[in-house]
Amino acid sequence: RGTPRRPDTAAGGEPDHDRGLPQAGEGNKVVMNGKITFVGAGPGAVDLITLRGAAALDEAELVVYAGSLVNEKLLERAAKAELVNSAKLSLPEVIEIMAAACRAGKRVVRLHTGDPAIYGAVSEQFRELDRLGIPYEVVPGVSSAFAAAAELKVELTMPELSQSVILTRMAGRTPVPEKEALERLAEHGATLCIYLSAGDLDGLVEKLA
């Protein structure tokens, strides 16, 4: 428990991503008795997960979590669940693990940091589950932008100062469109909540100076 598990491999040594998965276009409807729930874990503190998210963890039989990001103390709630660290798994491997568990009638939680909709890389997972005809639901989480505002005791929408909030990031492995360059966004005078950029604070300050 708590050790990343990789899926079985086919005879050729590569993950057999199609084994046990319903295929698009087969014409046979697969009955799903299980349930997949994407849960936002919140900004890190274990008591900042939502009640609905905590309940999903309590009931989970399989939890697939981003080990490099999620506070692993949250996993203590999932006392009866198998734990799979997705940090080194590919998208097909994650989908295979979740789909197989769902088909087996298990309650599955895909645990993401913060809120899944903000830089959560969930859209590709949704597309694959939709393609396979596997139902899922999403439980929102507290994003770090709002946790930071609470910690600093500031309002993001100050009257006569800013009535708009922009959620953005510096370019990294994922490029940022030129029209969304930080220098251009800063010209609006709106509140900027900048994610995934703590590793280059000097560069960030230079762009906004």
C-alpha positions as CSV (number, residue, x, y, z in Angstrom):
1,R,0.0,0.0,0.0
2,G,1.3,3.4,-0.9
3,T,3.8,1.9,-3.5
4,P,3.2,2.9,-7.1
5,R,1.8,0.0,-9.1
6,R,2.4,-0.4,-12.8
7,P,-0.1,-2.3,-15.0
8,D,0.6,-5.8,-16.3
9,T,2.4,-6.0,-19.6
10,A,1.7,-7.9,-22.7
11,A,4.0,-10.6,-24.1
12,G,6.0,-7.9,-26.0
13,G,6.9,-6.1,-22.8
14,E,4.8,-3.0,-23.4
15,P,1.7,-2.1,-21.4
16,D,-1.3,-3.7,-23.0
17,H,-3.5,-0.6,-22.8
18,D,-6.5,-2.2,-24.6
19,R,-6.8,-5.4,-22.5
20,G,-9.9,-5.2,-20.4
21,L,-11.1,-1.9,-21.8
22,P,-14.2,-1.3,-23.8
23,Q,-13.4,-0.2,-27.3
24,A,-15.1,2.6,-29.2
25,G,-17.2,1.4,-32.1
26,E,-17.6,-2.2,-30.8
27,G,-21.3,-1.7,-30.5
28,N,-21.5,-3.6,-27.2
29,K,-22.5,-1.4,-24.2
30,V,-20.5,-2.3,-21.1
31,V,-22.3,-2.0,-17.9
32,M,-20.4,0.1,-15.3
33,N,-21.1,-0.7,-11.7
34,G,-18.1,1.3,-10.4
35,K,-17.6,5.0,-10.2
36,I,-14.7,7.4,-11.0
37,T,-14.5,10.7,-9.1
38,F,-12.0,13.4,-9.9
39,V,-11.3,15.2,-6.6
40,G,-9.5,18.5,-6.0
41,A,-7.3,17.9,-3.0
42,G,-7.0,21.6,-2.2
43,P,-3.8,23.7,-1.7
44,G,-2.1,21.3,0.7
45,A,-3.5,21.4,4.2
46,V,-5.4,18.3,4.9
47,D,-8.3,20.2,6.4
48,L,-8.8,22.3,3.3
49,I,-10.3,19.5,1.2
50,T,-14.0,19.9,0.6
51,L,-16.5,17.7,2.6
52,R,-17.5,16.0,-0.6
53,G,-14.0,15.3,-1.6
54,A,-13.2,13.9,1.8
55,A,-16.3,11.7,1.6
56,A,-15.1,10.3,-1.7
57,L,-11.8,9.4,-0.2
58,D,-13.4,7.8,2.7
59,E,-15.4,5.5,0.4
60,A,-12.7,4.9,-2.2
61,E,-11.4,1.4,-3.1
62,L,-8.8,2.8,-5.4
63,V,-7.0,6.1,-5.3
64,V,-4.8,7.3,-8.1
65,Y,-2.9,10.3,-6.9
66,A,-0.2,12.7,-8.1
67,G,2.5,11.7,-5.7
68,S,4.8,14.7,-6.4
69,L,2.0,17.2,-5.6
70,V,-0.7,15.8,-3.3
71,N,-0.1,15.9,0.4
72,E,0.1,12.1,1.2
73,K,-1.5,12.6,4.6
74,L,-4.8,13.0,2.8
75,L,-4.4,9.3,1.8
76,E,-4.8,8.3,5.4
77,R,-8.5,8.9,4.8
78,A,-8.6,6.2,2.2
79,A,-8.1,3.4,4.7
80,K,-9.6,0.7,2.6
81,A,-8.2,1.8,-0.8
82,E,-5.4,0.6,-3.0
83,L,-3.1,3.5,-3.6
84,V,-1.4,4.1,-7.0
85,N,1.1,6.9,-7.4
86,S,0.7,8.3,-10.9
87,A,3.8,10.4,-11.0
88,K,5.7,8.0,-13.3
89,L,2.7,6.6,-15.1
90,S,1.7,7.5,-18.7
91,L,-1.8,8.7,-19.5
92,P,-2.8,5.3,-21.1
93,E,-1.6,3.5,-17.9
94,V,-3.6,5.8,-15.7
95,I,-6.7,5.3,-17.8
96,E,-6.2,1.5,-18.0
97,I,-6.0,1.3,-14.2
98,M,-9.0,3.5,-13.5
99,A,-11.2,1.9,-16.2
100,A,-10.4,-1.6,-15.1
101,A,-11.3,-0.8,-11.5
102,C,-14.5,0.9,-12.6
103,R,-15.5,-2.1,-14.7
104,A,-14.9,-4.3,-11.6
105,G,-17.4,-2.2,-9.7
106,K,-14.9,-0.3,-7.6
107,R,-15.2,3.3,-6.3
108,V,-12.2,5.1,-7.9
109,V,-10.8,8.5,-6.8
110,R,-8.4,10.4,-9.1
111,L,-6.9,12.8,-6.7
112,H,-5.5,16.1,-8.1
113,T,-3.8,19.0,-6.2
114,G,-5.8,22.3,-5.9
115,D,-8.8,22.4,-8.2
116,P,-8.7,19.9,-11.1
117,A,-9.8,22.7,-13.6
118,I,-6.7,24.8,-12.9
119,Y,-3.6,23.4,-14.6
120,G,-4.9,19.9,-13.6
121,A,-4.2,18.2,-17.0
122,V,-7.6,16.6,-16.7
123,S,-9.0,17.3,-20.2
124,E,-7.1,14.5,-21.8
125,Q,-8.3,12.1,-19.1
126,F,-11.9,13.2,-19.7
127,R,-11.5,12.7,-23.4
128,E,-10.2,9.2,-23.0
129,L,-13.0,8.2,-20.5
130,D,-15.6,9.7,-22.8
131,R,-14.2,7.8,-25.7
132,L,-14.4,4.6,-23.7
133,G,-17.9,5.4,-22.5
134,I,-16.9,5.4,-18.9
135,P,-18.8,7.8,-16.6
136,Y,-17.1,10.1,-14.1
137,E,-17.8,13.1,-11.9
138,V,-15.7,16.0,-10.7
139,V,-15.5,17.4,-7.2
140,P,-13.9,20.9,-7.1
141,G,-11.1,21.9,-4.7
142,V,-9.8,25.0,-3.1
143,S,-7.2,26.5,-5.5
144,S,-3.9,27.9,-4.3
145,A,-4.8,31.4,-5.5
146,F,-7.6,31.6,-2.9
147,A,-5.6,29.9,-0.2
148,A,-2.8,32.4,-0.8
149,A,-5.3,35.3,-0.5
150,A,-6.6,33.9,2.8
151,E,-3.1,33.5,4.2
152,L,-2.1,37.0,3.2
153,K,-5.5,38.4,4.3
154,V,-6.0,40.3,1.1
155,E,-9.0,40.7,-1.3
156,L,-8.4,39.9,-4.9
157,T,-11.1,42.3,-6.2
158,M,-10.5,45.6,-4.4
159,P,-13.0,48.4,-5.2
160,E,-11.5,51.2,-7.3
161,L,-8.3,49.1,-7.8
162,S,-9.2,45.9,-9.6
163,Q,-12.5,44.1,-10.3
164,S,-10.9,41.4,-12.5
165,V,-8.7,38.4,-11.7
166,I,-6.5,36.7,-14.2
167,L,-5.2,33.2,-13.5
168,T,-2.0,32.6,-15.5
169,R,1.5,31.1,-15.5
170,M,5.0,31.6,-16.9
171,A,5.9,29.5,-19.9
172,G,7.6,26.3,-19.0
173,R,7.4,22.9,-20.6
174,T,3.9,24.0,-21.6
175,P,4.2,27.1,-23.8
176,V,2.1,30.2,-23.2
177,P,0.5,31.9,-26.3
178,E,2.2,35.2,-27.1
179,K,-1.0,37.2,-26.6
180,E,-1.0,35.9,-23.0
181,A,2.5,36.9,-22.2
182,L,2.8,38.2,-18.6
183,E,3.9,41.6,-19.8
184,R,0.7,42.0,-21.9
185,L,-1.6,40.7,-19.2
186,A,-0.1,43.1,-16.6
187,E,-1.1,46.0,-18.8
188,H,-4.7,45.4,-17.9
189,G,-4.1,46.4,-14.3
190,A,-6.1,43.4,-13.1
191,T,-5.1,41.2,-10.3
192,L,-2.7,38.5,-11.5
193,C,-2.6,35.1,-9.8
194,I,0.5,33.4,-11.2
195,Y,0.8,29.7,-11.0
196,L,3.7,27.3,-11.5
197,S,6.3,30.0,-11.5
198,A,8.0,29.8,-8.1
199,G,11.0,28.2,-9.6
200,D,12.0,31.4,-11.5
201,L,11.0,34.3,-9.3
202,D,13.8,36.5,-10.6
203,G,12.5,36.0,-14.2
204,L,9.0,36.6,-13.0
205,V,9.9,39.9,-11.4
206,E,11.9,41.0,-14.5
207,K,8.9,40.4,-16.7
208,L,6.6,42.4,-14.4
209,A,9.0,45.3,-13.6
